[in-house]
Every structure is written in structure tokens, then in C-alpha cells.
Amino acid sequence: MFSVIFTRILLAYTFCTIRMVMKNKIVLTLLVLTTWTTAASARDMWIGIEPFVLKSITDSRQRVFEYKDIIKGSKETYFRVEEKETYKISHFIHHNFQRCGGYRVLHNKPEVEVKLMDKKALVRSTFGEYDFQKLINPDYSINQASLVESWLPQVSRQYTNSVITHLTSYRTRFYKSEEGVAALKWIGSEWERLTASRNDMKVDYFYYQTHDQPSVILTIEGSDPVLKDEVIVIGGHGDSINDTEHSAAVAAPGADDNAAGIAILSDLTRIIVEQNYKPKHTIQIIAYAAEEVGIQGSYDLARVYRDKQTKVIGVLQLDGVNYKGSPDYDFALISDFTNNDQNLFLASLIDTYLKLPWTWDQCNYGCSDHAAWNYYGFRASFPAEALIKEENPYIHSVEDTFDKSNFDSVHAVKFTKLAIAYLLELDQ
């Protein structure tokens, strides 16, 4: 919540019905608040909403959010809103899809975004001028069996459990809460502790203009003089949220979503150090801020990589990994807003090293941090803990606690092993 003081304010409330006829002829009715003032609100922002999410809002026949202006594009619709309205959109997405994302905060004027989006096909990662995937050709051959198999037994449920336990001791990790800032700082300090013996590893913080919670970036410098300019990214978000109220006032332990994902990243870091592994490529392990509110943290971060034309070989997203909701499958590889070639690589890694059942699934919109990387033209994949319809029913609530997984990371460590195989096979 926020307040803005205007020196001169003239408010004219215009209540009107905006009819946006969708393919199924359902009408979206929203309340439009028109405000005239000598200075625009500092908290006004333009957001882009994906077609699937907008259609779901339309079909709900609810007044989900209020907006001040609208521009329609061929692949997204853009709304000028107050920041508080984004919380309402997040609530709708969390409540209806048990996922995050679905909209993004714009950094360009919406008229520019319309032109850029017309050149893109988001789901298939074909990005025209943004397609940095064309800069490199990853080697998806699988030939590191002896190395991978020697690492797999090093995975520690005990250490993974300890990280989940610590992160859920924060009442909330909401991105605008003091505890949310402290939790991400703790992740950074833990990674610094794990890597203290290495001079080729460092922890940095990526800060934002709109909130104090930083993303945490652990960089392991590549040892090959040529390949070190190419980056492998493995990440997951560190914040949490309670869908009943998007604020610091309510508890959001976020055990599965996503303390477990951060625990995997931490255990992977521990193993890299203990095995004294010196990668050829540069490795970055990232704990993203502000994923639960429109995956803002990773959108801002991936945009920086785009602007710098960083050669990212691939991105692996670990989000919600410790609840085995699908009795028939251990992994559900999300096939939309991801890269198909890398997804097939992950499938081969599962078949080769884990030998566990997996299947394909779709979110139908950009539902986690992988979508931000995908949007900016990088290869990204998202292996989920279960089919979307069978995933953890307790996420985004006070009940997302470690006891729902019997205080153990039995399911999560499968993802640690997948991350090990991904890292070692891609770093050839």
C-alpha cells in the first residue's frame, strides 16, 4: 500500500464498461478510474498480461483489477495500473492456477512493446532480434557418466532439510518485508560460507529500484579461457507469499514454494566445492527476488543479461520441488514458455541417470522464473514436481510447511540429482 501527495489534484471518476470481445465472445468488464493530476503517480506502472491469463480473467466475469489506460497488442494486452492492482492480479493467478507469473512490468513504453512482441513467438522461443539462443550451440550429448554417477551419492537430505527448516523459520519471505530481505541475505551468507575456500567463486547481490529484497547470484568463474565467456544458470526464487493478503502482515512459510528449491541450489553448491570442481564454463547459481509478484525479479535480471548480450548456454529453474503430487510421475517437464531442445536434453538426463517416470505438462502461461529468461531469448527449462493439476495444494498459504513433506526432502533430492546431471553434462 502506498500514498501519493499531489500539489494539485483534480479527480474525475469515470465509470464505464470496456468491452473486449475475445475469441469465445465473452465480455471483459472492468472499472476504469481516470485521474487528472499535474504529476503522475510515482507508483503507476504499465504491465503486459498474457492472453491465457486475460481470457481467464474475462471468463471469470469478476472485476479482478482496475486500470487507467489500455493498449492492445497481438500477443499481450498492456494496462496502466497502480502497483496495488498487480497484487490483485497475482491473487487471481495464485488462486486459480496455483502458480505465479502471468503478467510482467514493462520497462519500455507499451507502444514499443507492441512492436517488439509482434516479432516474437513466446511459447516456442523464436525471438527475432532478441534471439540470443543463436549466439551459441550447446552440446547436448551425454558422455559424463562416470563423473555424474560419482556425484549422485553425495546429495545430502540432511543438509537439504536443514536449509528448508531455516528458511521456513522466517514468518514470511514476502519481497517487501524486512524478513524477506533478511532471508535472501541469509542465502547469500550461507553460499559465502560454503564457498569460502575457493577464490574462483563469489556472491553478489542484484538490487532493484522498487523493493529492498535482492536477488543473490553465486558466480563460479569458468576455467577455460574461451568457454568461460558462456554461462550456465541454475536458479529458483527465494521469496514467498500468502494468497489471502499480499503483504508482510501474514505468515508465508513457503516450505515447498520455494525453500526446497533454494535448498537444492545450496546442496549443489556444497557438492561443487567438496568435489573441487572447476567448471569450463562460468556457472551462476541464482536465488531470485520477487518471483511471487509477476516474476518481477527475474524479468529485471534477465533483461540485464539481454542488454549485455551475455552468452547464456541454458537456464534451469527449480521451483516447488518437494511435494510428490502425481502418483505416476516424479517429474513434469513444462513444455510451454521453455526451450524444446533443452527440454529433450533434460528428459534424456532423467532417463539416463535417474531412471524415474516423467511426463510433459503445460502451465499455459509464464508461470515461474524460466518465463523471464525465455522472454528475453535464452534457453530455459522448468521441471515441475508434479502435473500442474496435482501439485502441492498448500502453496501460497500459511499451510505450506515442511510437515507436509514429513520434514524430509525425499522428493526434492531427485531434483538435486537432475541439476547435477544438467550441470556436468552441459559443462563440456
C-alpha positions, 0 to 999 in steps of 0.5 A: 500500500502506498500514498501519493501527495499531489500539489494539485489534484483534480479527480474525475471518476469515470465509470464505464464498461470496456468491452473486449470481445475475445475469441469465445465472445465473452465480455471483459468488464472492468472499472476504469478510474481516470485521474487528472493530476499535474504529476503522475503517480510515482507508483503507476506502472504499465504491465503486459498480461498474457492472453491465457491469463486475460481470457481467464480473467474475462471468463471469470466475469469478476472485476479482478483489477482496475486500470487507467489506460489500455493498449492492445497488442497481438500477443499481450494486452498492456494496462496502466495500473497502480502497483496495488492492482498487480497484487490483485492480479497475482491473487487471481493467478495464485488462486486459480492456477496455483502458480505465479507469473502471468503478467510482467512490468514493462520497462519500455513504453507499451507502444514499443512493446507492441512492436517488439512482441509482434516479432516474437513467438513466446511459447516456442522461443523464436525471438527475432532480434532478441534471439540470443539462443543463436549466439551459441550451440550447446552440446547436448550429448551425454558422455559424463557418466562416470563423473555424474554417477560419482556425484549422485551419492553425495546429495545430502537430505540432511543438509537439504532439510536443514536449509528448508527448516531455516528458511521456513523459520522466517514468518514470511519471505514476502519481497517487501518485508524486512524478513524477506530481505533478511532471508535472501541475505541469509542465502547469500551468507550461507553460499559465502560460507560454503564457498569460502575456500575457493577464490574462483567463486563469489556472491553478489547481490542484484538490487532493484529500484522498487523493493529492498529484497535482492536477488543473490547470484553465486558466480563460479568463474569458468576455467577455460579461457574461451568457454568461460565467456558462456554461462550456465544458470541454475536458479529458483526464487527465494521469496514467498507469499500468502494468497489471502493478503499480499503483504508482510502482515501474514505468515508465508512459510513457503516450505515447498514454494520455494525453500526446497528449491533454494535448498537444492541450489545450496546442496549443489553448491556444497557438492561443487566445492567438496568435489573441487570442481572447476567448471569450463564454463562460468556457472551462476547459481541464482536465488531470485527476488520477487518471483511471487509478484509477476516474476518481477525479479527475474524479468529485471535480471534477465533483461540485464543479461539481454542488454549485455548480450551475455552468452547464456548456454541454458537456464534451469529453474527449480521451483516447488520441488518437494511435494510428490503430487502425481502418483505416476510421475516424479517429474513434469517437464513444462513444455510451454514458455521453455526451450524444446531442445533443452527440454529433450536434453533434460528428459534424456538426463532423467532417463539416463541417470535417474531412471524415474517416470516423467511426463510433459505438462503445460502451465499455459502461461509464464508461470515461474522464473524460466518465463523471464529468461525465455522472454528475453531469448535464452534457453530455459527449462522448468521441471515441475514436481508434479502435473500442474493439476496435482501439485502441492495444494498448500502453496501460497498459504500459511499451510505450506510447511515442511510437515507436509513433506514429513520434514524430509526432502525425499522428493526434492533430492531427485531434483538435486540429482537432475541439476547435477546431471544438467550441470556436468553434462552441459559443462563440456 
